């Protein structure tokens, strides 16, 4: 706690500089809030203080309110843990204080940090400082007056965009919109801020109270139209989450009844949202992802990661090229190896296409693309592999091929080189069976597209060395993935947990439930798409490849059907040829294809599991439970077998790898909210149809 404090220094010029210190981002913990109130009271009471500059220590203003407080409130439901900041500190003490305050911003001013700054009478910032109100990502709204002051500073449309999308801007852009009064270098920041504060105190500059401004607000009729459009947008982007609509309610309150009324409304609904199931799920998910970086006997034994700067990727297909792209973007040299020049050129072209796509979306510059491509080279043999730090194998799921590759790598690479495989299902002990280097064999399971999806499952065997695990974790973070260490089993953590997801969906279909209804129910729950549309997009080759693997590993717990084979025989390959369960046309959303029904009926006829040959009658809730309860059951098996370090790791992995709705916290967290008693009761009902999965 020695580094957690609020200090005040009064200069000869009569300016009190109040500094927030709470590493690493100067979070506004209760002790910091108390310190601000005490120091502000002293500054207001002292005769030698004319004006105040508020700033943050170590090059950062503030990253916002301390999220740990939310977690504490969720444990005991005690809202008194939330300090009174909005009215007591920002309005009464800072904004309505008898001496002017200027915020001196650098690094970042996010959430409550930006709200404090907006309560000041001017904001001076360094050019690259990050400004934003990302509270909605945690299931709440800005609670220190942000819903009122931001629209009055930047205008209603921009304020809504920043809050609803949790979109941050740089200070240079903030100056253009009116959020920042002046942009200066870091060396000038305090000097300019002090002078600005004195100029306000001595009436050389205007004393501007953000909450009372109306010049940036449009007419009431225009505001109503903007808010109406925003509500419609919120329903599309967050149909199951309350905070977006509540945020708009607070904004509207301030526009109709005035800024202070809006502040009071905001403070009230903020506390209500803190206890909502959405906030509980999102805060839990936040801490779950953080916890994944702590791996017992790996990150706590004093090991230091080695520098991984040269990597080879074997296989230039969709997955291999995606992995190579991610590495190149993080300035890691990559050799892409293929079996012949035609496949090699195709792989290199795919990588270039990935990078071009990022340039078109303005995610990277043309210069960055050129730099990344300069780090790429191709190979048709292992002659250049001697000085590599790591090799990632990303070929098709054939055991003999993978075993052959690893045997060759052992001969071609140095003794310190890490051997990683991107297999999504095959036991790593089998992959490395023909080598004597099993201590450096590890799974690097990326999710497709590998340069976009955030999860990296790091799969360890009992023989994988802690150093190798730590090195791959470090690479994962470097390439902007969330590395989660899991154990070795068929499907590992995510695919193993979710294999009943497809199984349950197929079973429901063969029991007579409409395919498109199943997809609609699952997407309404919060998944980005239903299981059958997902199969269309992934391609039926994946389903066919893993079918036998799971059937073998989980004998007696899989449902066998001929549906995918029948689809392929009918010339349907999903998105790749435009025809699957859905019709896929370029530039259009997938549309249900009713002509697929005869194929489904033939598969149902062969399976012959409909009771008395008639479709079952189920509610939407029963469909949801028949799909997800077996997933919960498999997740419990994964926990019981020690495949993950902790339950929250599996929750984070399911969110990042399967896009399980983040606001539901993860598959285990969601099951806990459903409750074990209800789960057991309904599982018995579900078990009438899915007994072999349970």
C-alpha positions in Angstrom: 0.0 0.0 0.0 3.0 2.3 0.2 2.5 3.3 -3.5 -1.2 3.9 -3.1 -1.9 7.5 -2.0 -3.1 10.9 -3.0 -0.5 13.7 -2.5 -0.7 17.5 -2.7 2.0 20.0 -3.4 1.4 23.7 -3.3 3.7 25.8 -5.4 4.8 29.4 -5.0 2.4 30.3 -7.8 -0.5 29.3 -5.6 -1.4 26.1 -7.6 -2.0 22.9 -5.6 -1.1 19.8 -7.7 -3.1 16.8 -6.5 -1.6 13.5 -7.7 -3.2 10.1 -7.8 -0.9 7.2 -7.2 -2.2 3.6 -7.4 0.0 1.5 -9.8 -0.3 0.3 -12.5 -3.1 2.5 -13.8 -4.0 4.7 -10.8 -7.3 3.0 -10.2 -9.8 4.9 -8.2 -10.0 2.6 -5.1 -12.0 3.7 -2.1 -8.7 4.8 -0.4 -7.9 7.0 -3.4 -11.5 8.5 -3.4 -11.1 9.3 0.3 -7.6 10.8 -0.4 -9.0 13.0 -3.1 -11.8 14.3 -0.9 -9.4 15.1 2.0 -6.8 16.8 -0.3 -9.5 18.8 -2.1 -11.0 20.0 1.2 -7.5 21.1 2.3 -6.9 22.9 -1.0 -10.2 24.7 -0.8 -9.6 25.8 2.8 -6.0 27.0 2.4 -5.6 30.7 1.7 -2.3 30.2 -0.2 -4.1 28.0 -2.8 -5.6 29.9 -5.8 -6.3 26.9 -8.1 -5.9 23.2 -8.4 -4.3 20.8 -11.0 -5.4 17.2 -10.8 -3.1 14.6 -12.3 -1.9 11.0 -12.0 1.5 9.5 -11.1 3.9 7.6 -13.4 2.6 8.9 -16.7 -1.0 7.9 -16.3 -4.0 10.0 -15.2 -6.4 7.2 -14.1 -7.7 3.9 -15.6 -11.0 4.4 -13.7 -12.8 2.9 -10.7 -11.2 -0.1 -9.0 -13.1 -3.1 -10.4 -12.1 -5.1 -7.3 -14.8 -3.2 -5.5 -17.5 -4.6 -7.9 -16.2 -8.1 -7.1 -16.5 -7.5 -3.4 -20.1 -6.1 -3.8 -21.0 -9.2 -5.8 -19.8 -11.5 -3.0 -22.0 -9.9 -0.3 -24.4 -7.6 -2.1 -23.3 -4.7 0.1 -23.7 -1.5 -2.0 -22.3 0.6 0.8 -18.9 -0.5 -0.5 -19.4 1.9 -3.4 -18.2 5.4 -2.4 -20.2 8.5 -3.2 -18.2 10.0 -6.0 -20.6 11.5 -8.5 -22.3 14.0 -6.3 -20.1 14.4 -3.2 -16.7 14.5 -5.0 -17.2 15.4 -8.7 -20.2 17.8 -8.4 -20.0 19.4 -4.9 -16.2 19.3 -4.4 -14.6 19.7 -7.8 -17.1 21.2 -10.2 -18.9 23.5 -7.8 -15.8 24.2 -5.7 -14.8 27.8 -5.1 -11.4 27.3 -6.7 -10.9 26.1 -10.3 -9.5 22.7 -11.2 -7.6 21.7 -14.3 -7.0 18.0 -15.3 -3.5 17.3 -16.5 -3.9 14.1 -18.5 -1.3 11.8 -20.0 -1.3 8.0 -20.7 -5.0 7.3 -20.2 -8.1 8.7 -18.6 -10.7 6.0 -18.8 -14.0 5.4 -17.0 -14.1 7.1 -13.7 -10.7 8.7 -14.6 -12.2 10.6 -17.5 -15.3 11.4 -15.5 -13.1 13.1 -12.8 -11.4 15.0 -15.6 -14.7 16.1 -17.1 -15.7 17.5 -13.7 -12.7 19.8 -13.8 -13.0 23.2 -15.4 -10.5 22.5 -18.2 -8.6 19.5 -19.5 -5.0 19.6 -20.8 -3.5 16.5 -22.3 -0.6 14.9 -24.1 -1.4 14.0 -27.7 -1.6 10.2 -27.5 -3.5 9.9 -24.2 -6.4 7.4 -24.4 -9.8 8.8 -23.4 -13.0 6.7 -23.0 -15.9 5.5 -21.0 -15.8 1.7 -21.3 -18.1 0.9 -18.3 -20.7 -0.9 -20.4 -18.2 -3.7 -21.0 -18.6 -4.5 -17.3 -22.4 -4.4 -17.3 -22.7 -1.0 -15.7 -22.9 2.6 -17.0 -20.6 5.6 -16.3 -21.4 6.4 -12.7 -19.5 9.6 -11.9 -21.5 11.9 -14.2 -20.2 10.7 -17.5 -23.6 10.2 -19.1 -24.2 13.9 -18.5 -20.9 15.7 -19.1 -19.7 13.8 -22.2 -22.7 14.8 -24.4 -22.3 18.4 -23.2 -18.6 18.4 -24.2 -18.5 16.4 -27.5 -22.1 16.5 -28.6 -24.8 13.8 -28.3 -23.9 11.6 -31.4 -20.2 11.3 -30.5 -21.0 10.8 -26.8 -23.4 8.0 -27.5 -20.9 6.3 -29.9 -18.2 6.4 -27.3 -20.4 5.0 -24.5 -22.5 2.4 -26.3 -19.5 1.0 -28.2 -17.0 1.6 -25.3 -14.9 3.3 -28.0 -11.9 5.3 -26.8 -10.3 8.2 -28.7 -6.9 9.8 -28.6 -6.5 13.3 -27.0 -5.8 14.8 -30.5 -9.3 13.7 -31.6 -10.6 14.8 -28.2 -9.4 18.3 -28.9 -11.3 18.4 -32.2 -14.5 17.4 -30.4 -14.1 19.7 -27.5 -13.3 17.2 -24.8 -9.7 18.5 -24.5 -9.0 22.2 -24.2 -5.3 22.0 -25.2 -2.8 19.4 -26.4 0.8 19.8 -25.2 3.9 17.7 -24.8 4.5 15.7 -21.7 7.3 18.1 -20.7 4.9 21.0 -20.9 1.9 19.3 -19.3 2.2 20.5 -15.7 3.5 24.0 -16.6 0.6 24.7 -19.1 -2.0 23.2 -16.7 -0.8 25.4 -13.8 -1.0 28.5 -15.9 -4.4 27.5 -17.3 -5.7 27.0 -13.8 -4.4 30.4 -12.7 -5.9 32.1 -15.8 -9.3 30.7 -14.8 -8.9 31.8 -11.2 -7.9 35.3 -12.3 -10.7 35.4 -15.0 -8.3 35.5 -17.9 -9.9 32.3 -19.2 -13.6 31.3 -18.8 -14.7 29.2 -15.8 -16.6 26.4 -17.6 -18.8 24.0 -15.7 -19.4 21.0 -18.0 -22.6 19.9 -16.3 -24.3 23.3 -17.0 -23.3 23.6 -20.6 -26.0 23.3 -23.3 -24.2 24.8 -26.3 -23.2 21.3 -27.6 -26.6 19.8 -27.1 -29.0 19.8 -30.0 -32.7 20.6 -29.9 -35.0 18.3 -27.9 -36.7 17.0 -31.1 -33.3 16.2 -32.7 -32.1 14.6 -29.4 -35.2 12.4 -29.4 -34.5 11.2 -32.9 -30.8 10.5 -32.1 -31.8 8.6 -29.0 -34.4 6.6 -30.8 -31.8 5.5 -33.4 -29.4 4.6 -30.6 -32.0 2.5 -28.9 -32.5 0.5 -32.1 -28.8 0.1 -32.5 -28.5 -1.1 -28.9 -31.1 -3.7 -29.4 -29.1 -5.1 -32.3 -25.6 -5.1 -30.6 -26.8 -6.0 -27.1 -30.2 -7.6 -27.2 -29.8 -9.5 -23.9 -28.0 -6.7 -21.9 -29.8 -3.9 -19.9 -26.9 -1.4 -19.5 -27.1 0.0 -23.0 -30.7 1.1 -22.7 -30.2 2.2 -19.1 -27.3 4.4 -20.3 -29.6 6.0 -22.9 -32.3 6.5 -20.2 -29.8 8.5 -18.1 -28.7 10.6 -21.0 -32.3 11.4 -21.9 -33.1 12.3 -18.3 -30.3 14.9 -18.4 -31.4 16.3 -21.7 -35.0 16.7 -20.7 -34.7 17.7 -17.0 -31.2 19.1 -16.8 -27.7 17.9 -16.0 -28.1 17.6 -12.2 -31.3 15.6 -12.6 -29.4 13.3 -15.0 -26.6 12.9 -12.5 -29.0 11.8 -9.8 -30.7 9.3 -12.2 -27.4 8.0 -13.3 -26.2 7.4 -9.7 -29.4 5.5 -8.8 -29.4 3.2 -11.8 -25.6 2.7 -11.6 -26.1 1.0 -8.2 -28.9 -1.1 -9.5 -26.8 -2.3 -12.5 -23.9 -3.2 -10.3 -26.0 -6.0 -8.8 -27.4 -7.2 -12.1 -26.7 -10.7 -13.4 -25.0 -9.1 -16.5 -22.6 -7.1 -14.4 -21.8 -10.1 -12.2 -21.1 -12.2 -15.4 -18.9 -9.5 -17.1 -16.9 -8.7 -14.0 -16.3 -12.4 -13.3 -15.2 -12.8 -16.9 -12.8 -9.9 -16.6 -11.1 -11.5 -13.6 -11.2 -14.9 -15.1 -9.2 -13.8 -18.1 -6.7 -12.1 -15.8 -6.3 -15.3 -13.7 -5.2 -17.3 -16.7 -1.7 -15.9 -16.6 -1.1 -17.6 -13.2 -0.1 -21.2 -13.7 1.1 -23.2 -10.7 4.7 -24.6 -11.0 5.2 -22.6 -14.2 4.8 -18.9 -13.5 5.6 -19.1 -9.7 9.0 -20.9 -9.7 11.3 -18.1 -10.8 11.6 -19.1 -14.5 12.3 -16.3 -17.1 10.9 -16.6 -20.6 13.4 -17.1 -23.4 13.4 -14.8 -26.4 11.5 -16.4 -29.3 12.4 -14.5 -32.5 12.4 -17.1 -35.3 9.6 -19.5 -35.8 8.7 -22.0 -38.6 5.1 -22.9 -39.4 4.7 -26.2 -41.2 1.7 -26.1 -43.4 0.5 -23.0 -45.3 -3.2 -23.8 -45.3 -5.9 -21.7 -43.7 -4.7 -22.3 -40.1 -1.0 -22.3 -40.8 -1.2 -19.0 -42.8 -3.3 -17.5 -40.0 -0.7 -18.5 -37.3 2.1 -17.1 -39.5 0.2 -13.8 -39.9 -0.2 -13.4 -36.1 3.5 -14.0 -35.6 4.6 -11.6 -38.3 2.5 -8.8 -37.0 4.4 -9.1 -33.7 7.8 -8.8 -35.5 8.6 -12.5 -35.2 10.5 -13.9 -38.3 8.6 -16.8 -39.9 9.6 -19.6 -42.3 6.5 -21.2 -43.9 7.2 -24.8 -45.0 5.2 -26.7 -47.6 5.5 -29.9 -49.5 5.9 -28.2 -52.9 6.3 -24.8 -54.5 2.6 -24.6 -55.6 1.3 -25.0 -52.0 4.1 -22.7 -50.7 3.2 -19.9 -53.0 -0.5 -20.3 -52.1 0.4 -20.1 -48.4 2.4 -17.0 -48.9 -0.4 -15.4 -51.0 -2.9 -16.2 -48.2 -0.7 -14.5 -45.6 -0.4 -11.5 -47.9 -4.2 -11.5 -48.3 -4.6 -11.6 -44.5 -2.4 -8.6 -44.1 -4.1 -6.7 -47.0 -7.5 -7.3 -45.3 -6.2 -5.7 -42.1 -4.9 -2.7 -44.1 -8.3 -2.3 -45.8 -10.0 -2.4 -42.4 -7.4 0.2 -41.2 -6.2 -2.2 -38.4 -2.6 -1.8 -39.7 -0.8 0.6 -42.0 0.6 -0.3 -45.4 4.1 0.2 -43.9 3.3 -2.3 -41.2 2.2 -4.8 -43.8 5.4 -4.4 -45.8 7.5 -4.8 -42.6 5.6 -8.0 -41.7 6.1 -9.5 -45.2 9.8 -8.7 -45.0 10.1 -11.1 -42.1 8.5 -14.0 -44.1 10.4 -16.6 -46.0 9.4 -20.0 -47.5 11.0 -23.5 -47.5 10.4 -26.9 -49.0 12.8 -28.8 -46.7 14.3 -28.5 -43.2 17.7 -27.1 -44.2 17.0 -23.7 -42.6 15.6 -25.1 -39.3 18.8 -25.5 -37.4 18.7 -22.1 -35.7 14.9 -21.9 -35.0 13.5 -21.1 -31.6 10.1 -22.8 -32.2 8.3 -24.8 -34.9 4.5 -24.9 -35.1 3.0 -27.8 -37.0 -0.3 -27.0 -38.7 -1.1 -29.8 -41.1 -4.2 -32.0 -41.5 -5.3 -34.2 -38.6 -3.5 -37.4 -39.7 -1.5 -39.1 -36.9 1.1 -40.8 -39.1 1.9 -37.5 -40.9 2.3 -35.6 -37.6 4.5 -38.3 -36.1 6.7 -38.3 -39.2 7.0 -34.5 -39.0 8.1 -34.5 -35.4 10.6 -37.2 -36.0 12.1 -35.1 -38.8 12.1 -32.0 -36.6 14.1 -33.8 -33.9 16.9 -34.4 -36.4 16.8 -31.0 -38.1 16.4 -28.6 -35.1 18.6 -27.6 -32.2 18.1 -29.2 -28.8 16.4 -26.0 -27.4 13.9 -25.6 -30.2 10.2 -25.9 -29.1 8.0 -28.4 -31.0 4.4 -27.2 -31.1 1.4 -28.8 -32.7 -1.8 -27.0 -33.7 -3.8 -30.2 -33.5 -7.3 -29.6 -32.2 -8.1 -33.2 -31.1 -5.2 -35.6 -31.2 -3.5 -36.7 -28.0 -0.1 -35.1 -27.8 1.5 -38.2 -26.4 0.6 -40.0 -29.7 1.9 -37.1 -31.8 5.3 -37.2 -30.1 5.4 -41.0 -29.7 8.3 -41.4 -32.2 10.6 -38.8 -30.6 12.8 -38.7 -27.6 12.1 -35.0 -27.0 8.7 -35.1 -25.3 9.7 -32.5 -22.8 9.6 -29.9 -25.5 6.5 -31.0 -27.3 3.5 -28.8 -26.6 0.1 -28.0 -28.1 -0.4 -24.6 -29.6 -4.1 -24.8 -30.4 -5.2 -21.7 -32.3 -8.8 -21.0 -33.2 -9.7 -20.1 -36.8 -9.0 -17.5 -38.2 -5.8 -17.7 -36.2 -4.8 -14.1 -36.7 -8.2 -12.9 -35.5 -9.5 -15.2 -32.7 -8.1 -14.3 -29.3 -7.7 -17.7 -27.7 -4.5 -19.8 -27.6 -5.0 -23.1 -25.9 -1.5 -24.2 -24.6 -1.7 -28.0 -24.2 0.8 -29.6 -21.9 1.5 -33.3 -21.3 3.0 -34.7 -18.1 6.4 -34.5 -19.7 6.3 -30.9 -21.1 8.8 -28.8 -19.3 7.6 -25.7 -17.4 10.1 -23.6 -19.4 8.5 -24.6 -22.7 5.1 -23.8 -21.3 6.3 -20.3 -20.0 7.9 -19.6 -23.4 4.7 -20.4 -25.3 2.6 -18.3 -22.9 5.0 -15.4 -23.5 4.7 -15.8 -27.3 0.9 -16.0 -27.0 0.8 -12.6 -25.1 3.3 -11.1 -27.6 1.0 -12.0 -30.5 -2.0 -10.5 -28.6 -3.7 -13.8 -27.7 -5.0 -14.9 -24.4 -2.9 -18.1 -23.6 -4.7 -20.6 -21.4 -2.8 -23.7 -20.2 -4.8 -26.9 -20.4 -4.2 -30.6 -20.0 -3.8 -33.2 -22.7 -7.0 -35.1 -23.7 -9.1 -35.6 -26.8 -10.4 -32.1 -27.8 -8.4 -30.5 -24.9 -10.5 -28.0 -22.9 -12.8 -26.1 -25.3 -13.5 -28.7 -28.0 -13.9 -31.4 -25.4 -16.3 -29.3 -23.4 -18.3 -28.4 -26.4 -18.5 -31.6 -28.3 -21.9 -32.4 -26.8 -23.1 -29.0 -28.1 -23.2 -30.3 -31.7 -24.3 -33.8 -30.4 -27.3 -32.4 -28.6 -28.3 -30.2 -31.6 -28.1 -33.2 -34.0 -30.1 -35.3 -31.6 -32.9 -32.7 -31.3 -32.9 -32.4 -35.1 -33.3 -36.2 -35.5 -36.1 -36.1 -32.9 -38.0 -33.9 -35.2 -37.2 -30.4 -34.0 -36.8 -27.8 -36.8 -33.1 -27.1 -37.6 -33.6 -23.4 -38.1 -35.6 -23.1 -34.8 -32.6 -24.8 -33.0 -30.2 -22.2 -34.4 -32.6 -19.3 -33.6 -32.9 -20.4 -29.9 -29.2 -20.8 -29.5 -28.4 -17.4 -31.1 -31.1 -15.7 -29.0 -29.3 -17.1 -25.9 -26.3 -15.0 -27.0 -24.2 -17.3 -29.2 -23.1 -15.5 -32.3 -24.8 -18.2 -34.4 -26.5 -21.5 -34.0 -24.6 -24.9 -34.3 -25.8 -25.6 -37.9 -24.9 -22.2 -39.3 -21.5 -22.6 -37.5 -21.1 -26.0 -39.2 -21.8 -24.3 -42.6 -19.1 -21.7 -42.0 -16.5 -24.1 -40.6 -17.0 -26.5 -43.4 -18.2 -30.1 -43.2 -14.6 -31.4 -43.5 -14.0 -30.4 -39.9 -17.1 -32.3 -38.7 -16.2 -35.4 -40.7 -12.6 -35.3 -39.4 -13.4 -35.2 -35.7 -16.4 -37.4 -35.8 -14.4 -40.6 -35.5 -12.0 -39.2 -33.0 -14.7 -38.3 -30.5 -16.6 -41.5 -31.1 -13.5 -43.4 -30.3 -12.5 -41.3 -27.3 -16.0 -41.2 -25.8 -17.4 -44.5 -26.8 -21.1 -44.8 -26.0 -21.5 -41.1 -25.5 -21.9 -39.9 -29.1 -24.8 -39.7 -31.4 -24.2 -41.1 -34.8 -26.0 -39.8 -37.9 -25.4 -39.7 -41.6 -26.5 -36.0 -42.0 -23.1 -34.5 -42.9 -22.3 -37.3 -45.4 -25.7 -36.9 -47.0 -25.1 -33.1 -47.3 -21.8 -33.7 -49.0 -23.3 -36.4 -51.3 -25.9 -33.8 -52.3 -23.2 -31.3 -53.3 -23.6 -29.2 -50.3 -20.4 -28.0 -48.6 -21.6 -25.0 -46.6 -20.3 -21.5 -47.2 -17.4 -22.7 -49.3 -19.8 -23.4 -52.3 -22.7 -21.3 -51.1 -25.0 -24.3 -50.3 -25.4 -25.8 -46.9 -28.2 -25.7 -44.4 -28.3 -22.1 -45.4 -27.9 -20.3 -48.7 -24.7 -18.2 -48.7 -24.5 -15.4 -51.2 -21.7 -12.8 -51.3 -22.7 -9.6 -49.6 -25.8 -11.1 -48.0 -26.6 -12.7 -44.7 -27.1 -16.5 -44.8 -30.7 -17.5 -45.5 -32.4 -20.7 -44.4 -32.6 -23.1 -47.3 -36.0 -25.0 -47.2 -34.8 -27.4 -50.0 -32.5 -29.0 -47.4 -35.5 -30.6 -45.7 -35.5 -33.9 -47.8 -31.9 -34.5 -46.8 -32.8 -34.0 -43.2 -35.7 -36.3 -43.5 -33.6 -39.0 -45.0 -31.1 -38.7 -42.1 -34.0 -38.8 -39.7 -35.3 -42.0 -41.4 -32.0 -43.7 -41.1 -31.5 -42.7 -37.4 -35.1 -43.7 -36.6 -35.2 -42.3 -33.1 -38.4 -40.2 -33.2 -40.9 -41.7 -30.7 -43.5 -43.6 -32.7 -42.1 -41.9 -35.7 -43.5 -38.5 -34.6 -41.5 -35.3 -33.8 -41.2 -34.4 -30.1 -42.9 -31.3 -28.7 -40.4 -29.1 -26.9 -40.3 -25.5 -25.7 -37.5 -23.0 -26.6 -36.2 -23.4 -23.0 -36.1 -27.1 -23.3 -34.2 -26.8 -26.6 -31.7 -24.5 -24.9 -31.3 -26.9 -22.0 -31.0 -30.0 -24.2 -28.1 -28.3 -26.0 -26.3 -26.7 -23.1 -26.8 -29.0 -20.1 -24.8 -31.8 -21.7 -22.1 -29.2 -22.3 -22.2 -28.3 -18.6 -21.9 -32.0 -17.7 -18.8 -32.4 -19.9 -17.3 -29.2 -18.4 -17.7 -30.9 -15.0 -15.8 -33.9 -16.3 -13.1 -31.6 -17.6 -12.8 -30.1 -14.2 -12.8 -33.4 -12.4 -10.0 -34.7 -14.7 -7.9 -31.7 -14.0 -7.7 -30.6 -17.6 -7.8 -27.0 -16.5 -6.1 -25.3 -13.6 -9.3 -23.7 -12.3 -13.0 -23.4 -13.3 -12.6 -19.8 -14.3 -9.9 -20.8 -16.9 -12.5 -23.0 -18.6 -15.1 -20.2 -18.5 -12.5 -17.8 -20.1 -11.6 -20.4 -22.7 -15.2 -21.0 -23.7 -15.9 -17.2 -24.1 -12.7 -16.7 -26.1 -12.8 -19.9 -28.1 -16.5 -20.6 -28.6 -17.9 -17.1 -28.2 -20.0 -18.2 -25.3 -21.8 -15.0 -24.3 -19.4 -13.1 -22.1 -22.2 -11.4 -20.1 -23.2 -14.9 -18.9 -19.7 -15.3 -17.3 -18.8 -18.7 -19.0 -20.3 -22.1 -19.1 -19.6 -23.0 -15.4 -20.6 -19.6 -14.1 -23.8 -19.8 -16.1 -24.5 -23.2 -14.7 -24.0 -21.9 -11.2 -26.5 -19.1 -11.8 -29.0 -21.7 -13.1 -28.4 -23.6 -9.8 -27.4 -27.2 -9.2 -30.9 -28.2 -7.9 -32.6 -27.1 -11.1 -29.8 -28.5 -13.2 -30.1 -31.9 -11.7 -33.9 -31.9 -11.9 -33.9 -30.8 -15.6 -30.9 -33.0 -16.5 -33.1 -36.0 -15.6 -35.7 -34.7 -18.0 -33.0 -34.0 -20.7 -31.6 -37.4 -20.0 -34.7 -39.1 -21.4 -33.4 -38.0 -24.8 -29.7 -37.5 -24.3 -28.9 -40.2 -21.8 -25.7 -41.4 -23.6 -24.2 -37.8 -23.5 -24.9 -37.4 -19.8 
